[in-house]
Amino acid sequence: MKRRYFSVAIALTLSAGLLTTSCIGSFGLTRKVLSWNKQVGNKIVNELVFIGFLIVPVYLVGVTADLLILNSIEFWSGKNPVNDVSSTILKGSDGTEYLVKCSPKGYEIISQADGSVLCLNYDEESQTWSTPLSDGSDYKLITYLPESDFVRLPDGAGGYVEMSLSDTELVAAYQARVLHEATLLASR
C-alpha cells in the first residue's frame, strides 16, 4: 500500500514539474484581463471593477491558468496562445480608433471612423518598410541600410535622403515626412 502512494506522489511531482517549468512567462491572460479592466471607464469605475475581480477571483483564476498552463505552453512552444493575437485596436491622439491587423507582409491599419486602410509592408531582404499605391507599385517609407547606422527616407520631392539613426533630427524629420506622405497618399 505504501508503494502505491509513493508511486502516485512521484507521478504527481513529475507532472507538476512538467507543467510548472520555472518559466516566468508573459502572463498573457492576466495582462489581457487587466488591460480590459483599464478600458472600462474612469478611474473610479476601473478601481471598482478591479476590487470586484479580486473578490470574485477572476485575477486568481487568470494567474493560476497562466502559471500552470499557458506559461508552460509558452515555454515549450515559444508562443503563448493568449498572446498570439493577430489584431488589436489602438486609439489615435485625436480619439479615432484604428484596428491594426498583422499580415504576412507587415501590418494593415483600418480607421474605425471611415474604414480607410493603410498597409505597411516589410521586405526583409531589402530591409524596407513600404506601402502599396493604387497603381500597384510600392512607396518606400524607410529603408535600413545594411551594416550601418543610416536609414534612407523620402525627401518629399520625389527623392530620398540618408540620415543617421543617431541624429536627433531623425525623429522630427521622419514624422514630418510621414505626415506629408500620408496626406499625399490619402489624396490619391
C-alpha positions in Angstrom: 0.0 0.0 0.0 2.8 2.4 0.8 4.4 1.8 -2.5 1.3 2.8 -4.3 1.1 6.2 -2.5 4.8 6.7 -3.2 4.3 5.9 -6.9 1.3 8.4 -7.1 3.4 11.0 -5.3 6.2 10.6 -7.7 3.8 10.8 -10.7 2.2 13.9 -9.4 5.6 15.5 -8.7 6.8 14.8 -12.2 3.6 16.1 -13.7 3.8 19.3 -11.7 7.4 19.6 -12.8 6.4 19.4 -16.4 3.6 21.9 -16.0 5.5 24.4 -13.9 8.7 24.7 -15.8 10.0 27.5 -13.7 9.4 29.8 -16.6 8.3 33.3 -15.6 6.3 33.6 -18.9 4.4 36.6 -20.1 1.2 36.1 -18.1 -0.8 36.9 -21.2 -4.3 36.1 -19.8 -3.7 38.1 -16.6 -2.4 41.1 -18.7 -5.5 40.8 -21.0 -7.9 40.9 -18.1 -6.0 43.9 -16.6 -5.9 45.7 -19.9 -9.7 45.2 -20.4 -10.2 46.5 -16.8 -8.3 49.7 -17.6 -10.6 50.4 -20.6 -13.9 50.0 -18.7 -14.3 53.6 -17.7 -12.9 56.3 -15.5 -10.5 55.7 -12.5 -13.3 55.0 -10.0 -15.1 52.5 -12.2 -11.8 50.8 -13.1 -11.0 50.5 -9.3 -14.4 49.1 -8.5 -14.1 46.5 -11.3 -10.5 45.7 -10.1 -11.8 45.2 -6.5 -14.7 43.1 -7.8 -12.3 40.9 -9.8 -10.3 40.4 -6.6 -13.4 39.4 -4.6 -14.8 37.2 -7.4 -11.4 35.5 -8.0 -11.0 36.5 -11.7 -7.4 37.6 -11.3 -6.6 34.5 -9.2 -8.0 32.2 -11.9 -6.1 34.1 -14.6 -2.8 34.0 -12.7 -3.3 30.3 -11.9 -4.1 29.5 -15.6 -1.1 31.5 -16.7 1.2 29.9 -14.1 0.2 26.3 -14.6 -0.8 26.0 -18.2 -0.3 29.0 -20.5 3.2 29.9 -19.4 4.2 26.2 -19.7 2.9 26.1 -23.3 4.8 29.3 -24.0 8.0 27.8 -22.5 7.8 24.6 -24.6 6.4 26.0 -27.9 7.8 29.6 -27.8 4.3 31.1 -28.2 1.6 31.9 -25.6 -1.8 31.0 -27.0 -3.3 34.1 -25.4 -0.7 36.5 -26.7 -0.8 35.1 -30.2 -3.3 37.8 -31.3 -3.3 38.9 -34.9 -5.2 42.2 -34.3 -5.7 45.0 -31.8 -7.4 48.3 -31.6 -5.4 51.5 -30.9 -6.6 54.9 -30.2 -5.0 57.9 -32.1 -4.2 61.2 -30.5 -7.4 62.6 -32.0 -9.5 59.9 -30.4 -10.0 57.9 -33.6 -9.8 54.2 -33.2 -7.7 52.1 -35.6 -7.8 48.3 -36.0 -4.3 47.1 -36.5 -4.1 43.6 -38.1 -0.9 41.6 -38.5 -0.5 40.3 -42.1 2.2 38.1 -43.5 3.8 41.1 -45.1 3.5 43.5 -42.1 0.5 45.5 -40.8 -2.9 46.6 -42.0 -4.3 49.6 -40.3 -8.0 50.3 -40.6 -9.7 53.5 -39.5 -12.8 52.7 -37.5 -14.1 56.2 -38.4 -14.2 56.0 -42.1 -12.9 52.5 -43.0 -9.8 53.7 -44.8 -7.0 51.2 -44.9 -3.2 51.7 -44.8 -0.9 48.7 -45.4 2.6 48.8 -44.1 4.7 46.0 -45.6 8.2 45.0 -44.6 10.6 43.4 -47.1 13.2 41.6 -45.0 15.6 41.2 -47.9 15.9 44.9 -48.7 15.0 45.9 -45.0 12.4 48.3 -46.3 9.0 49.4 -45.0 6.7 50.4 -47.7 3.0 51.0 -48.5 1.3 49.9 -51.7 -0.1 52.5 -54.1 -3.2 52.3 -56.2 -1.1 51.8 -59.4 0.4 48.5 -57.9 3.8 50.0 -57.1 5.2 50.3 -53.6 6.1 53.6 -52.0 9.2 53.1 -49.8 8.8 54.8 -46.4 12.1 53.8 -44.7 15.0 51.6 -45.7 17.5 50.4 -43.1 20.9 50.4 -44.8 22.8 47.2 -44.1 25.7 47.3 -41.6 25.5 51.0 -40.9 23.7 53.4 -38.6 21.9 55.0 -41.6 18.4 54.9 -43.0 17.0 56.1 -46.3 13.9 58.3 -46.1 11.8 60.0 -48.8 12.7 63.7 -49.0 9.2 64.9 -50.1 10.5 66.0 -53.6 10.5 62.5 -55.2 14.0 61.6 -54.0 15.5 60.1 -50.9 17.8 61.3 -48.2 20.1 59.2 -45.9 20.2 60.1 -42.3 22.0 58.6 -39.3 19.8 56.9 -36.7 21.8 58.8 -34.0 20.8 62.2 -35.4 18.4 64.0 -33.1 16.6 65.4 -36.1 15.7 62.0 -37.5 12.5 61.5 -35.5 11.2 65.0 -36.3 12.2 64.8 -39.9 10.6 61.4 -40.3 7.4 62.4 -38.6 7.1 65.5 -40.8 7.8 63.4 -44.0 5.3 60.6 -42.9 2.6 63.2 -42.3 3.3 64.8 -45.6 3.4 61.5 -47.4 0.2 60.2 -45.7 -1.5 63.4 -46.8 -0.4 62.8 -50.4 -1.4 59.1 -50.3 -4.8 60.0 -48.9 -5.5 62.5 -51.7 -4.8 59.9 -54.4 
